[in-house]
Amino acid sequence: MNESRDVWVFVEQEAGELAEVSLELLSKGRELADRLGGQMSALLFGYGIAHLAEDVIHHGADTVLLADHPELAPYRSSPYARVAIDLARDRRPYIFLLGATPTGRDLAPRIASALRAGLTADCTDLQLGEYRKRDRVYHDLLLQIRPAFGGNVIATIVNPELHPQLATVREGVMRSGLPDPQRTGRVETIAPQFRGRDLDLQVLKREVFPLCCDLKGASIVVAGGAGVGSKENFQLIFDLAETLGGQVGATRAAVDAGYVSHEHQVGQTGVTVRPRLYIACGISGTVQHRAGMDQSSKIVAINDDPAAPIFQIAHYRIVGDLKEVIPMMIRAYRDCAR
């Protein structure tokens, strides 16, 4: 049997809005499908969401596999997995991408296990390339790139034989393209075939809480690390962010120390950000944290250690005590703004 060269993207939606990570994956999926000479299909599941199919096509899909069914709202593991697995077994995509969100992290391993395929979680980059194994060369494999060993190395993982090549991708690491209103595609309605105990789990109550901050959309991020020293000192980070009209970020060490809540965490186990300006205060600059920073941002680093790794990637370096430097920055900005 000739293997397809098709790319699939699982599209998440919440309350009738497409998830940002799905738009990012549609752009990347379109790029991969064009290079492979294949088609890109988007899996869109839910209830009362047929109107979203056109937006998915405008963002790059050739075909939308639309499963619009009451049992698919809200998300439940077994019904979603059943539909996705049945489709993948029947159509055999070459690449299958999902967001590294709570939904994607729950759904992807179920699909991979059922299809006996490999899965790389939390990728930060995807490329196509070749891989040599003994005397055989595999062309156009998905190079699945992600931090490994606690973020100390960047690993490239390939899956030459067990397909589809499944990967979950971190939010914010891909750039979403602009929609093309002139783009046309096909919507195929899927009738789910549930069986066994697929519907045993019922959702009795669901609560959705808004995020306290919008780090992904921020043009300015002021982030603090363990070097801030205390929860009380972390107020300086909030003060500078408020002065500049930015959002507050933090390292995992600062979150673990209780200086700030997890919603503010930037890095491998947090959010990936793409601001125009990133101010790193008391941050050493480990690989795990830098995995969440877009280094095309203008980076200002404040640290009392002149050998801190963050200075290797910073555009502007301030060696000093942040408790003295930050108030000076706030005063200088306010003076200029008068």
N, C-alpha and C positions, 0 to 999 in steps of 0.2 A: 504494500500500500504506500502510495506517495504521501509524504507528510505535508500538511498545509504549512504555509508561511504566514498564517494569520496571527494577529496580535489581539488579545482581549483585554479590556479594562473593566473592572467592576466599579460602577458608578454609585457612590453613596448620595443619599438625599435625606434631608430632615425638614419636615413641615413644608414640603414643596419647593425647597431650595437645594441646588446642587452643592455638594461639599467642595471646598476650595481644593483639597488634595486631589479630588477626582478630575477637576479641570486641569490641574497640573499633569496628571497622568494621561489625560486625553491628548495633550500636546506632545508628551514624550512618546505615547503609543503611536501617534500619527507619524512622528519622525522615524520610529523603528519600522513601522509597516512600509513606509515609502522606501527605506533602504533595503528591506527584504523583498520588495515587490509583491507584498501580500495585502490583505484587507485588514481594516481595524473594526472590530465589533465591540460595542459597549453593552454591558449587562446592566439593565435598569430595573430594579425590583421595588415593589411597594404597592400602595393602593391609592388610586386617584391621582396617579402621577404621569398619566399618558401625555399631558401637555409639556412635560419636560423633555420629551424625546427630540423635539425640534432643536432645543438648545444644545443637546448633546451632539447632534449632527453638525450644528454650526461650529462646535468646538473640535471637529475633526473626525467623528465616527462615520464610517461607511454604512454600517448597519447597527441599529439599536435592537437588541433582544429584550423586548419589553414584557415583563411578567407583572401584570397589574391585577392583584388578587387580595381580597380582604384578609386572608391569612398571612399576608406579607407586610402587614402594618400592625404594630411596629416591628422592628427587627427581632427575630428569634433565630437561634443558631440552626436548628434542624430543618425548618422549612426552607430557609435561604440556601443551606448547604445542599438539600435535595435538588432544588432547581438548578443550581450551578453545576453540581456534579453530573446530573443527567445530561445537561447541555454539553459539557466538556467531553464526556465519554462518547457522545454521538458525533461531535464535530471536530474534536482533536486539534485545538489551537496549538500554535508553536510556542507562544509566549502568553502568560496570563498575569496581569498586574493588579494589585490591590493596594489601597492606602494602608500605611502602618498606623491605623487608628484603632480604637477599641473594637470596632466592628471588623475591620480587616484582619486584626490580629487573632480574632476569634474564628473568622470564617476560613482564612487561608489554610491553616493546618488541617482543617477538616477536609477541604478539597484535596490537598496534597496527599493525605493519608488514603483517601478513597481511590485516588488515581494512581497511587504508588509512584508519585513523582517527587522530585526534590523541591525544597522551599528555602529561599534565603530571606530572612526577616530584616526589616529596618535598613534597607539599602539607602545610600546617599548619592549613588550615581548608577546609571545603566548605560552600557555601550554594547556595540556588536563587534566581535572579533573572532579570531581563530584560536584553536587549542589543539596541541599535538599530544597524542597518547600513543606511545610506542611508535609504530610505523603508520599510524592513521592520523590524518589531519581533519579536524571538524571545523567547517567554515560557518561564519555568521551565527556563532553561539552568542547568547546573552551573557555579557560580562557583568556580574552582579557585585557591585562594589559597596563595601560597608566597613565600619570600624570593627575591630576584633580584639580579643584578649584585653578587655576592659578599656578599649580605645587606644591602646598603645601601638597598634599597627593598623594599616588599612589593607583589608583582604579583598582579593578578587576571586569570586566563586563562580564556577561553571558547572553546568549540568549537561554533559554531552549526550546522554543516552535515554534518560527517563524524562519524557516530556508529557505535558507542557512544562516549560521552564517557568516556575512560579516564583514571584517575588512580591514582598510588601515594601513600600517606599515611604520614607519619612515625609511628613508634611513640610512644605516650604523649600525642599531641596531642588525641585524642578520649577522651571518658570512656565506659568500658564500663558498661552498665546491669546491673542484677541480673537473673538468669535467672528466667523465669516457668514453674514446673513444670506449670502448668495449660495452657500454650499448646500447641496442636496444629498440625500441619502435614503435609506430604506428602513422602515420600522416593521419588525416582525413580531407579532403578538405570540407569546408563549403561554400555553395552558399548563399550569403546574399539575403534576401528578403526584400528590402526596400519598404515602402509604406507611404501613407499620405504625410506629409510635412517633411519627414526625410532628404531630400536633399535640402531644401530651402536655408539653409545657405551655401554660397560659400566663399572660401578663395581666395581673390584677390591678396594678397601679404603676404609674410612670410619672416621674418628676424630672423636669429639665431646669437646670440652673444656669443662668448666664455667666460667662466668664468675667472675671474681675478686671481683665486687661486684654488689649488687642495687640499682642506682641508681633504677630505675623504681619499686620498691616501698618505697623509703626514706621515712620520715617526717621525718628530719633529714638534710640534705646540707651538708657543709662543703666548699667548693670553693676552689681556689687558681688564680691566674692568673700571668701573666708577672711581675707585681710581687712575687711571692714571692722571686724572685731566684736561686734555686739548688735543685738536687735535695736538698741537705742541709737547706736551710730548709723544704722541702716536708714534712719530717717533722713540723713544727709542725701542718700541716693534718691529718695522720694522728692526731697526739696529741689534737687538739681533737675530731675525729670520734669517736675511741675513748672519750674522756671523756663525750661526750654520747650515746653509743650510736647514732651516725649513720654515714653512708657518705661516702666521699671522692669529690668531683667535681673537674673541672679544665676550664680553657679549652683551646682548640686551641693557643694560643701556649705554654701550659705543657707540653702533650703534645709539641709539635714541638721544644721545648727539651730534652726528655728528662727532665723533672722527674718524670713519672709515665706509666704506660702508657695506651694509647688507650681501654681499657675504662672509664676514669674520665671520658672527655670528655663534657661537657654542651654542647649548642648545635646549630647548624644541621647540622653534620656529625658530631654525636655523639648522645647520648641526650637525650630530653625527660623532665624530672622533674617530679613534683608533690608535693614534701614539704610538711609543715606549716611547717617552718623551713628557710630557705636562708641560709647564712652565706657571703658572698662576700669572700674575702680576697685583696687585691692584684689585683683584677679591674677592668679599666677599664669594662666594660659595653658592649661593641660589640653591634650589632644581631644579629650572627651568634650570639653567646653567649646573648643574651636570648631568641632563638627557641627555646631549649631549656628556658627557665624558665617555670613557671606563675606568673604574677604575682598569683595569689590566695594564694600562699605568703607567709608573713611573712618579709621579707627584711632581713637585717642585713648592712651593707657596711662593710668595714674597708679604708681606703685612705689613703695619705699625701698624695694629691692632692685637695684640696677641690672641684676642678672635674671630677672623674671622672664620666662619664655614669651610672655605676651608682648614684650618689647620687640621681639623678632618680626612680628607681623604688623605692629602699630605704625601708623603714619606720623603720629605725634606722640612723643614720650615725655612724661612728666615724672621725674623722680622726686618723691616727697611724701609727706604724711597727708593722706586724703582728708583728714579732719581739718587740716589747714588749707589744703588746695581747693577743696570743693566750695567752702564759703567765699574764697577769693574769686572763683569762677562765677558764682552766683552774683556777687557784687559787681563784677566787671560787666556781666551781661546786662544787668539792670541799669547800670550807668549808660551803657551804649544804647539801650532801648528808650531812654528818656528823650 
